[in-house]
């Protein structure tokens, strides 16, 4: 099945590409960035970006989680801050509210349904 095209801001793309060069185990993130549509202007508000706060449901378990997608240095699961390099963090990048993503996680294949995305207003 062909994957839906994802949207990534130019700012996030540049940061994440640099991260891919510095971190050895980023092949999934590299694959996602290679197929992304990179936007120089504003990305739609309902698209998951670095620093987005979002709610998603794991369709296999039914569990709903609320997280903020962050760079690895800011990751803290107790605070709900999910690293972009985690399998689920990489899976969510660039998708939007309502999307269902088929993804491989350490426990096997799952589907992630994005329920809500909130992006801070740009200053």
BELURQUI-V329552 format. One record per residue. SS is DSSP state (~ for helix, > for strand, _ for the rest). PHI is phi in whole degrees, -180 to 180 (* if undefined). OMEGA is omega in degrees with one decimal (999 if undefined). Layout:
# BELURQUI-V329552
ss=SS phi=PHI omega=OMEGA
ss=SS phi=PHI omega=OMEGA
This chain:
# BELURQUI-V329552
ss=_ phi=* omega=179.8
ss=_ phi=-76 omega=179.2
ss=_ phi=-79 omega=175.3
ss=_ phi=-66 omega=177.3
ss=_ phi=-68 omega=178.4
ss=_ phi=-104 omega=-178.9
ss=> phi=-116 omega=179.1
ss=> phi=-134 omega=176.6
ss=> phi=-69 omega=177.7
ss=~ phi=-59 omega=178.9
ss=~ phi=-60 omega=178.8
ss=~ phi=-63 omega=-179.1
ss=~ phi=-57 omega=-178.5
ss=~ phi=-64 omega=178.6
ss=~ phi=-64 omega=-176.0
ss=~ phi=-71 omega=175.6
ss=~ phi=-63 omega=176.4
ss=~ phi=-62 omega=177.8
ss=~ phi=-61 omega=179.0
ss=~ phi=-63 omega=178.6
ss=~ phi=-72 omega=-176.1
ss=~ phi=-87 omega=-176.5
ss=_ phi=-105 omega=-174.7
ss=_ phi=-69 omega=-172.8
ss=_ phi=-102 omega=-176.7
ss=_ phi=-119 omega=-174.0
ss=~ phi=-62 omega=178.9
ss=~ phi=-67 omega=177.6
ss=~ phi=-64 omega=177.1
ss=~ phi=-58 omega=179.1
ss=~ phi=-60 omega=179.8
ss=~ phi=-66 omega=179.6
ss=~ phi=-66 omega=179.4
ss=~ phi=-64 omega=-178.7
ss=_ phi=-102 omega=-175.9
ss=_ phi=-78 omega=167.0
ss=> phi=-89 omega=-177.3
ss=> phi=-95 omega=-178.2
ss=> phi=-101 omega=176.2
ss=_ phi=-76 omega=179.2
ss=_ phi=-91 omega=-177.8
ss=_ phi=-68 omega=175.2
ss=_ phi=-88 omega=178.1
ss=_ phi=-52 omega=-175.5
ss=_ phi=-60 omega=-175.9
ss=_ phi=-94 omega=-179.4
ss=> phi=-98 omega=179.3
ss=_ phi=-72 omega=179.1
ss=_ phi=-128 omega=171.7
ss=_ phi=-62 omega=-178.4
ss=_ phi=82 omega=173.3
ss=_ phi=-66 omega=168.5
ss=> phi=-103 omega=-175.9
ss=> phi=-146 omega=175.4
ss=> phi=-124 omega=178.9
ss=> phi=-143 omega=178.4
ss=> phi=-117 omega=171.5
ss=> phi=-82 omega=-174.2
ss=_ phi=-67 omega=179.3
ss=_ phi=-72 omega=-177.5
ss=_ phi=-96 omega=-176.3
ss=_ phi=83 omega=-177.2
ss=_ phi=-73 omega=175.8
ss=> phi=-102 omega=179.6
ss=> phi=-125 omega=172.5
ss=> phi=-114 omega=-176.4
ss=> phi=-142 omega=167.4
ss=> phi=-114 omega=179.7
ss=> phi=-84 omega=-172.9
ss=> phi=-132 omega=172.9
ss=_ phi=-70 omega=-173.4
ss=~ phi=-53 omega=-177.4
ss=~ phi=-64 omega=-178.2
ss=~ phi=-100 omega=-176.4
ss=_ phi=-63 omega=177.1
ss=> phi=-161 omega=-175.0
ss=~ phi=-63 omega=177.7
ss=~ phi=-64 omega=177.7
ss=~ phi=-96 omega=179.2
ss=_ phi=78 omega=-179.5
ss=> phi=-102 omega=-173.9
ss=> phi=-101 omega=-179.6
ss=> phi=-68 omega=174.3
ss=_ phi=-61 omega=-179.6
ss=_ phi=-86 omega=175.7
ss=_ phi=-70 omega=-179.8
ss=~ phi=-55 omega=-179.7
ss=~ phi=-74 omega=178.2
ss=~ phi=-60 omega=177.6
ss=~ phi=-63 omega=-178.9
ss=~ phi=-62 omega=-173.8
ss=~ phi=-77 omega=-175.1
ss=_ phi=-55 omega=172.1
ss=_ phi=87 omega=177.4
ss=_ phi=-89 omega=-175.2
ss=> phi=-129 omega=179.9
ss=_ phi=-51 omega=179.1
ss=_ phi=95 omega=-179.8
ss=_ phi=-69 omega=173.0
ss=> phi=-118 omega=-172.8
ss=> phi=-114 omega=170.8
ss=> phi=-85 omega=-174.6
ss=> phi=-150 omega=176.6
ss=> phi=-93 omega=175.6
ss=> phi=-119 omega=-178.4
ss=_ phi=-53 omega=-179.4
ss=_ phi=-86 omega=-179.4
ss=> phi=121 omega=-179.3
ss=> phi=-77 omega=177.0
ss=> phi=-145 omega=172.7
ss=> phi=-121 omega=177.9
ss=> phi=-112 omega=-180.0
ss=> phi=-108 omega=-179.8
ss=> phi=-79 omega=-176.0
ss=> phi=-94 omega=-177.3
ss=> phi=-159 omega=176.3
ss=> phi=-132 omega=176.5
ss=> phi=-126 omega=176.6
ss=_ phi=-114 omega=178.4
ss=_ phi=-63 omega=177.9
ss=_ phi=-65 omega=178.0
ss=_ phi=-75 omega=-179.2
ss=_ phi=-93 omega=999
